[in-house]
Amino acid sequence: MHIVEVYERLDGSEPSKTVEELEPLTAEHSFHLTSSVQRLASSVRALRDRNAFKEVHASFITKEILGVDNTERCVERSLPGGIGTITFAAPLAQAGGGVVELMGATSKGLDLRWTSPTDDVVVVERKDRSLDVSMRDTDAKRALRLTSTARAMQVPDTPNALRVVLVGFRHLVLKADQGPLDRVYQGHYRTRIWQQANRGASASYRDC
């Protein structure tokens, strides 16, 4: 019940602090939490308005939206666990129509299934880092996680479906740093693909 508990603890009678008055890590956490709630509301509205909800499993609400992204003890800063899934689903329905299924804890390696109006299917597994871990990650660790997660993906091999693994990092990247960080990711990924090619490994073009 993380997101509910956070808002129940808020005291609306107290004056709000400015960002500059907050401790930096607290300010970053507050930004992410507020952004998550806003993204959740807009995504639900976008899917509802298009009648795009085919099925939402109960555990998606109870275990993810009302749960946390890190269940380890002594974690000071956490976020709702499932908002990334629904915010990825909403643009699919907005751009391509069709319907979405939000799987929750009912299916290993499958968080989201989108079916287009022409019965094309995309199955998605999310492997987002928790906020607490992301705030301590280095660029090199993030790049390594991209390739290691892709190799270990558990998305069911659904016939005639595009399989997608989302690897997200909940950290703030300044606009000036985006280019250098992208080059770190691209360089690491190219190196890994080159190494696999030299070992004779093959890649599936159905997978992203």
Kinemage of the C-alpha trace (Angstrom):
@kinemage 1
@onewidth
@group {chain A} dominant
@subgroup {mainchain}
@vectorlist {calphas} color= white
{ca met a 1} P 0.000 0.000 0.000
{ca his a 2} L 3.003 2.258 -0.526
{ca ile a 3} L 1.414 4.962 -2.671
{ca val a 4} L -1.679 5.186 -0.438
{ca glu a 5} L 0.386 5.360 2.743
{ca val a 6} L 2.569 8.151 1.360
{ca tyr a 7} L -0.392 10.362 0.558
{ca glu a 8} L -2.130 9.599 3.842
{ca arg a 9} L 0.947 10.882 5.688
{ca leu a 10} L 0.943 14.200 3.871
{ca asp a 11} L -0.160 17.216 5.870
{ca gly a 12} L -1.981 19.563 3.512
{ca ser a 13} L -2.102 22.311 6.130
{ca glu a 14} L 1.682 22.795 6.093
{ca pro a 15} L 3.274 25.122 3.544
{ca ser a 16} L 5.068 23.304 0.774
{ca lys a 17} L 8.841 23.457 0.660
{ca thr a 18} L 10.629 24.572 -2.468
{ca val a 19} L 12.878 22.103 -4.260
{ca glu a 20} L 15.896 24.103 -3.120
{ca glu a 21} L 14.889 23.597 0.524
{ca leu a 22} L 14.871 19.817 0.229
{ca glu a 23} L 17.849 17.529 0.690
{ca pro a 24} L 18.958 16.496 -2.870
{ca leu a 25} L 18.066 12.796 -2.601
{ca thr a 26} L 14.716 13.659 -1.004
{ca ala a 27} L 14.023 16.131 -3.805
{ca glu a 28} L 14.806 13.496 -6.440
{ca his a 29} L 12.588 10.925 -4.738
{ca ser a 30} L 9.738 13.448 -4.473
{ca phe a 31} L 10.093 14.274 -8.154
{ca his a 32} L 9.887 10.611 -9.151
{ca leu a 33} L 6.921 9.895 -6.872
{ca thr a 34} L 4.920 12.895 -8.077
{ca ser a 35} L 5.756 12.110 -11.692
{ca ser a 36} L 4.700 8.486 -11.205
{ca val a 37} L 1.275 9.467 -9.888
{ca gln a 38} L 0.735 11.902 -12.758
{ca arg a 39} L 1.797 9.306 -15.346
{ca leu a 40} L -0.499 6.711 -13.766
{ca ala a 41} L -3.515 9.021 -13.987
{ca ser a 42} L -2.884 10.043 -17.595
{ca ser a 43} L -2.243 6.442 -18.685
{ca val a 44} L -5.416 5.099 -17.078
{ca arg a 45} L -7.405 7.876 -18.724
{ca ala a 46} L -5.847 7.205 -22.141
{ca leu a 47} L -6.597 3.482 -21.979
{ca arg a 48} L -10.084 3.938 -20.545
{ca asp a 49} L -11.088 6.539 -23.136
{ca arg a 50} L -10.122 4.111 -25.923
{ca asn a 51} L -11.810 1.138 -24.220
{ca ala a 52} L -8.404 -0.539 -24.459
{ca phe a 53} L -8.448 -2.552 -21.226
{ca lys a 54} L -8.998 -6.182 -22.207
{ca glu a 55} L -7.999 -7.545 -18.819
{ca val a 56} L -6.302 -6.255 -15.679
{ca his a 57} L -5.333 -9.028 -13.284
{ca ala a 58} L -6.014 -8.255 -9.625
{ca ser a 59} L -2.371 -8.780 -8.654
{ca phe a 60} L -1.350 -5.942 -10.969
{ca ile a 61} L -3.208 -3.600 -8.619
{ca thr a 62} L -2.478 -5.245 -5.278
{ca lys a 63} L 1.127 -6.349 -5.862
{ca glu a 64} L 2.413 -3.695 -8.253
{ca ile a 65} L 0.521 -0.397 -8.287
{ca leu a 66} L -0.069 -0.604 -4.525
{ca gly a 67} L 3.277 -2.324 -3.934
{ca val a 68} L 6.849 -1.052 -4.085
{ca asp a 69} L 9.714 -1.404 -6.534
{ca asn a 70} L 12.048 -2.739 -3.832
{ca thr a 71} L 10.911 -5.045 -1.021
{ca glu a 72} L 14.291 -5.278 0.730
{ca arg a 73} L 14.461 -4.138 4.334
{ca cys a 74} L 15.880 -0.748 5.299
{ca val a 75} L 15.188 0.783 1.873
{ca glu a 76} L 14.516 4.449 2.548
{ca arg a 77} L 13.209 5.473 -0.875
{ca ser a 78} L 10.881 3.390 -3.025
{ca leu a 79} L 8.277 3.909 -5.718
{ca pro a 80} L 5.100 2.095 -6.826
{ca gly a 81} L 6.114 -1.024 -8.707
{ca gly a 82} L 3.812 -1.281 -11.719
{ca ile a 83} L 3.410 2.218 -13.110
{ca gly a 84} L 6.041 1.659 -15.806
{ca thr a 85} L 3.941 -1.159 -17.249
{ca ile a 86} L 0.787 0.858 -17.686
{ca thr a 87} L 2.647 3.921 -18.978
{ca phe a 88} L 4.202 1.722 -21.674
{ca ala a 89} L 0.793 0.230 -22.511
{ca ala a 90} L -0.953 3.575 -22.965
{ca pro a 91} L 1.095 4.819 -25.977
{ca leu a 92} L 0.666 1.438 -27.672
{ca ala a 93} L -3.099 1.844 -27.531
{ca gln a 94} L -2.929 5.539 -28.424
{ca ala a 95} L -0.745 5.009 -31.491
{ca gly a 96} L -1.873 1.606 -32.654
{ca gly a 97} L -5.314 0.997 -31.167
{ca gly a 98} L -6.060 -2.505 -29.978
{ca val a 99} L -6.301 -3.780 -26.429
{ca val a 100} L -3.921 -4.469 -23.545
{ca glu a 101} L -3.714 -7.099 -20.825
{ca leu a 102} L -1.874 -6.187 -17.618
{ca met a 103} L -0.699 -9.502 -16.205
{ca gly a 104} L 0.511 -8.700 -12.693
{ca ala a 105} L 1.982 -11.694 -10.878
{ca thr a 106} L 0.015 -14.263 -12.861
{ca ser a 107} L 2.583 -15.034 -15.551
{ca lys a 108} L 6.347 -15.459 -15.188
{ca gly a 109} L 8.271 -13.271 -17.594
{ca leu a 110} L 5.161 -11.566 -18.951
{ca asp a 111} L 3.955 -8.211 -17.651
{ca leu a 112} L 1.992 -6.862 -20.611
{ca arg a 113} L 0.340 -8.207 -23.735
{ca trp a 114} L -0.825 -5.832 -26.469
{ca thr a 115} L -2.986 -7.021 -29.363
{ca ser a 116} L -3.384 -4.692 -32.332
{ca pro a 117} L -6.618 -4.264 -34.339
{ca thr a 118} L -5.088 -6.627 -36.944
{ca asp a 119} L -4.281 -9.251 -34.275
{ca asp a 120} L -0.550 -8.561 -34.146
{ca val a 121} L 0.772 -9.355 -30.664
{ca val a 122} L 3.517 -7.770 -28.561
{ca val a 123} L 4.492 -9.413 -25.262
{ca val a 124} L 6.525 -7.375 -22.792
{ca glu a 125} L 8.672 -8.166 -19.766
{ca arg a 126} L 9.778 -5.242 -17.576
{ca lys a 127} L 13.108 -5.341 -15.774
{ca asp a 128} L 13.263 -1.835 -14.341
{ca arg a 129} L 15.763 -1.062 -11.625
{ca ser a 130} L 14.351 0.118 -8.331
{ca leu a 131} L 14.862 3.757 -7.430
{ca asp a 132} L 17.095 2.924 -4.475
{ca val a 133} L 19.474 0.837 -6.612
{ca ser a 134} L 19.367 3.185 -9.604
{ca met a 135} L 20.515 6.132 -7.518
{ca arg a 136} L 23.697 4.194 -6.678
{ca asp a 137} L 24.372 2.699 -10.125
{ca thr a 138} L 27.233 3.834 -12.314
{ca asp a 139} L 26.949 4.267 -16.089
{ca ala a 140} L 29.070 1.142 -16.610
{ca lys a 141} L 26.814 -0.927 -14.327
{ca arg a 142} L 23.739 0.257 -16.207
{ca ala a 143} L 25.285 -0.649 -19.552
{ca leu a 144} L 26.189 -4.116 -18.274
{ca arg a 145} L 22.636 -4.632 -17.029
{ca leu a 146} L 21.260 -3.916 -20.513
{ca thr a 147} L 22.991 -6.900 -22.061
{ca ser a 148} L 22.777 -9.256 -19.073
{ca thr a 149} L 19.017 -8.702 -18.803
{ca ala a 150} L 18.490 -9.261 -22.524
{ca arg a 151} L 20.316 -12.593 -22.301
{ca ala a 152} L 18.305 -13.700 -19.260
{ca met a 153} L 14.861 -12.613 -20.440
{ca gln a 154} L 11.986 -14.944 -19.592
{ca val a 155} L 9.322 -13.649 -21.965
{ca pro a 156} L 7.275 -16.652 -23.142
{ca asp a 157} L 8.079 -17.613 -26.732
{ca thr a 158} L 4.617 -16.775 -28.050
{ca pro a 159} L 4.095 -17.819 -31.707
{ca asn a 160} L 4.041 -14.893 -34.169
{ca ala a 161} L 4.547 -12.341 -31.398
{ca leu a 162} L 7.183 -9.672 -30.936
{ca arg a 163} L 8.938 -10.132 -27.596
{ca val a 164} L 10.185 -7.010 -25.824
{ca val a 165} L 12.278 -6.630 -22.675
{ca leu a 166} L 12.230 -3.172 -21.068
{ca val a 167} L 15.300 -2.298 -19.025
{ca gly a 168} L 14.672 0.963 -17.216
{ca phe a 169} L 16.707 3.005 -14.733
{ca arg a 170} L 14.906 5.404 -12.441
{ca his a 171} L 17.494 8.129 -12.243
{ca leu a 172} L 17.650 11.722 -13.395
{ca val a 173} L 19.893 12.399 -16.393
{ca leu a 174} L 20.642 15.995 -17.295
{ca lys a 175} L 20.073 16.862 -20.930
{ca ala a 176} L 23.765 17.644 -21.360
{ca asp a 177} L 24.654 14.137 -20.141
{ca gln a 178} L 22.235 12.209 -22.364
{ca gly a 179} L 24.538 12.053 -25.397
{ca pro a 180} L 27.596 10.706 -23.516
{ca leu a 181} L 25.435 8.196 -21.619
{ca asp a 182} L 23.829 6.933 -24.849
{ca arg a 183} L 27.307 6.399 -26.296
{ca val a 184} L 28.264 4.306 -23.256
{ca tyr a 185} L 25.180 2.109 -23.808
{ca gln a 186} L 25.727 1.798 -27.562
{ca gly a 187} L 29.427 1.020 -27.253
{ca his a 188} L 28.823 -1.660 -24.633
{ca tyr a 189} L 26.005 -3.240 -26.629
{ca arg a 190} L 28.020 -3.320 -29.865
{ca thr a 191} L 30.919 -4.955 -28.032
{ca arg a 192} L 28.662 -7.660 -26.609
{ca ile a 193} L 27.059 -8.376 -29.993
{ca trp a 194} L 30.507 -8.593 -31.608
{ca gln a 195} L 31.656 -11.034 -28.923
{ca gln a 196} L 28.564 -13.200 -29.420
{ca ala a 197} L 29.034 -13.181 -33.191
{ca asn a 198} L 32.622 -14.383 -32.791
{ca arg a 199} L 31.375 -17.231 -30.608
{ca gly a 200} L 28.828 -18.187 -33.244
{ca ala a 201} L 25.812 -17.102 -31.208
{ca ser a 202} L 22.684 -16.180 -33.122
{ca ala a 203} L 20.143 -13.482 -32.318
{ca ser a 204} L 16.409 -13.564 -32.913
{ca tyr a 205} L 15.129 -10.609 -34.875
{ca arg a 206} L 11.733 -11.027 -33.250
{ca asp a 207} L 13.211 -9.943 -29.947
{ca cys a 208} L 13.960 -6.406 -28.799
